[in-house]
Amino acid sequence: MSLIIIPLTAFFASILTFFSGFGLGTILLPIFTMFYPAPIAVGLTAIVHFLNNSFKIGLVYKNINWQVVLKFGVPSLIAALAGSFLLKEISTNSIILFSYNLNNHIFYGSLINFMMGILIIFFSLVEVIPFFKKITISQNYLGIGGLLSGFFGGLSGHQGALRSSFLVRLNLNKEVFVATGTCIACIVDLGRMTIYAMTFNFSYLKESSSVISLAVLCAFLGAFIGNKLLKKTTLSFLKWFVTSFMIMIALFMICGLIN
């Protein structure tokens, strides 16, 4: 089932990345957690996320604003390393918060799943709550935005929502916004994947090579189509639908129904 669900999700999420507020990792991570333990899901999502963004850079590199990349991307990289180290410590010292019996099956709620569930809910709501859209941000605060985005990117893979919240208010045109955000995402991915590699169980990567390969190819196709469809469009209904779905998955994680 993962061979179908994950690649299809990667395809549609990759398209949405170009002309909506959603990032590939934000949508793909909850799907990976349906089939893999949370720390492994973060690592596998990072692989697809990084390769897809590398491909996207090849499509939009001419529009990158390097000044913004420097102010936002460097702090993001530093904070991503810190967030990745924290994930490493949490995942290697699993803390069980609670357990319960449901239909003769024992479910465990771990600290890592609880934290990731809360983060998924928060970053999902950031994209659709009008209050956040009204906030204006000066370029003087790009460094702070980079630190916040990078840290949570390293911890849970959710960097896109905060990054977009800052960059979208810089009055960049659509093409520059997409290209610059993609470049910063790649920088964060490189940092966190370096840390993940220190503790990552690579047997999962070997066992999931077919799923990862198909997901990457589908994400490439989605990025290509998304680049062609890069126009002003309204996806409010779709945003709410995807947000509701991600919150449902997050609640399952918090309750221990998804490992």
KELUMVO-265737 format. One record per residue (C-alpha): x negated, y negated, z. Coordinates in steps of 0.05 Angstrom, whole numbers, padded with zeros to 5 digits, always signed. Layout:
KELUMVO-265737
XYZ;...
END
This chain:
KELUMVO-265737
+00000+00000+00000;-00057-00048+00015;-00082-00037-00056;-00019-00072-00081;+00000-00121-00027;-00068-00154-00015;-00087-00166-00089;-00017-00194-00104;-00021-00240-00044;-00090-00263-00066;-00063-00278-00136;-00004-00321-00114;-00042-00354-00057;-00098-00373-00105;-00048-00408-00151;-00017-00445-00093;-00085-00470-00070;-00090-00516-00130;-00026-00554-00123;+00002-00544-00052;-00024-00555+00018;-00038-00481+00029;-00106-00448+00026;-00122-00378+00003;-00149-00357+00071;-00090-00384+00109;-00042-00339+00071;-00087-00279+00060;-00112-00270+00132;-00044-00249+00161;-00037-00198+00105;-00106-00169+00119;-00088-00163+00193;-00032-00116+00173;-00083-00065+00151;-00147-00081+00190;-00168-00101+00261;-00168-00177+00269;-00244-00189+00268;-00253-00145+00207;-00194-00180+00173;-00228-00247+00183;-00293-00220+00151;-00258-00189+00091;-00216-00252+00080;-00280-00293+00082;-00310-00251+00026;-00250-00261-00020;-00245-00334+00000;-00317-00349-00015;-00320-00313-00082;-00256-00346-00104;-00280-00415-00084;-00346-00403-00120;-00306-00387-00183;-00263-00450-00173;-00325-00493-00167;-00344-00470-00236;-00278-00498-00261;-00277-00565-00224;-00349-00581-00204;-00351-00645-00246;-00300-00677-00198;-00336-00664-00132;-00345-00726-00088;-00414-00712-00059;-00410-00768-00008;-00349-00737+00024;-00382-00668+00021;-00442-00694+00059;-00401-00730+00113;-00351-00674+00122;-00387-00611+00098;-00450-00615+00142;-00412-00621+00208;-00366-00566+00183;-00425-00519+00172;-00453-00532+00241;-00386-00522+00275;-00371-00460+00233;-00433-00427+00262;-00408-00442+00333;-00338-00415+00317;-00367-00352+00286;-00411-00339+00347;-00349-00346+00391;-00311-00296+00348;-00371-00249+00354;-00369-00253+00430;-00294-00244+00434;-00292-00186+00385;-00349-00148+00419;-00318-00157+00488;-00246-00142+00475;-00201-00169+00530;-00133-00138+00538;-00082-00189+00563;-00023-00142+00570;+00006-00075+00549;+00076-00047+00544;+00113+00015+00522;+00161+00012+00464;+00195+00075+00438;+00143+00119+00472;+00086+00080+00440;+00038+00036+00479;+00022-00032+00449;-00036-00076+00472;-00041-00151+00468;-00114-00172+00461;-00145-00240+00472;-00171-00244+00401;-00103-00228+00370;-00069-00277+00417;-00117-00333+00398;-00112-00319+00324;-00036-00315+00327;-00032-00383+00361;-00080-00413+00310;-00041-00385+00251;+00024-00415+00280;-00008-00482+00293;-00042-00489+00225;+00020-00465+00190;+00063-00519+00223;+00011-00573+00208;+00027-00565+00134;+00102-00576+00140;+00115-00622+00200;+00126-00694+00175;+00090-00723+00236;+00022-00698+00212;+00033-00725+00142;+00043-00796+00170;-00025-00798+00204;-00077-00841+00168;-00151-00825+00176;-00212-00870+00163;-00275-00843+00130;-00310-00860+00196;-00275-00799+00226;-00296-00750+00172;-00350-00721+00217;-00299-00706+00271;-00254-00674+00220;-00312-00632+00194;-00328-00607+00264;-00256-00587+00278;-00245-00555+00210;-00311-00518+00211;-00302-00492+00282;-00234-00462+00270;-00257-00438+00202;-00312-00398+00236;-00267-00374+00292;-00206-00352+00253;-00217-00369+00180;-00166-00426+00183;-00204-00486+00158;-00160-00509+00102;-00103-00542+00141;-00147-00589+00181;-00193-00604+00122;-00133-00622+00079;-00104-00665+00135;-00167-00708+00132;-00184-00708+00058;-00114-00720+00032;-00114-00788+00067;-00176-00813+00032;-00136-00832-00030;-00176-00784-00074;-00143-00766-00140;-00117-00695-00147;-00177-00668-00184;-00228-00698-00136;-00188-00674-00076;-00187-00602-00101;-00260-00601-00123;-00287-00633-00060;-00246-00589-00013;-00268-00527-00051;-00341-00546-00044;-00334-00558+00031;-00298-00492+00039;-00356-00455+00005;-00405-00488+00053;-00364-00465+00114;-00357-00395+00084;-00432-00388+00075;-00444-00407+00148;-00392-00362+00179;-00407-00302+00135;-00479-00305+00158;-00457-00297+00230;-00404-00245+00213;-00457-00203+00179;-00493-00194+00245;-00436-00154+00276;-00393-00135+00217;-00376-00062+00209;-00398-00052+00137;-00364+00016+00133;-00299-00023+00126;-00328-00059+00066;-00348+00006+00033;-00281+00038+00048;-00243-00023+00022;-00286-00038-00040;-00227-00024-00087;-00181-00070-00048;-00233-00126-00044;-00250-00120-00118;-00178-00124-00139;-00163-00181-00091;-00222-00221-00118;-00203-00209-00191;-00131-00228-00176;-00154-00290-00139;-00197-00309-00199;-00137-00302-00245;-00095-00343-00198;-00148-00397-00194;-00152-00400-00270;-00076-00407-00277;-00073-00456-00219;-00125-00500-00253;-00082-00502-00315;-00020-00519-00274;-00054-00575-00234;+00002-00626-00236;+00045-00663-00186;+00097-00615-00161;+00142-00604-00101;+00140-00539-00065;+00175-00556+00000;+00219-00494-00001;+00161-00449-00016;+00120-00482+00039;+00174-00468+00090;+00182-00397+00066;+00108-00381+00070;+00102-00417+00137;+00159-00376+00166;+00126-00312+00141;+00059-00330+00171;+00091-00347+00238;+00126-00279+00238;+00060-00244+00226;+00027-00286+00280;+00081-00267+00330;+00070-00194+00313;-00005-00204+00327;+00009-00238+00393;+00056-00181+00414;+00005-00128+00395;+00047-00100+00339;-00009-00115+00290;-00081-00098+00309;
END
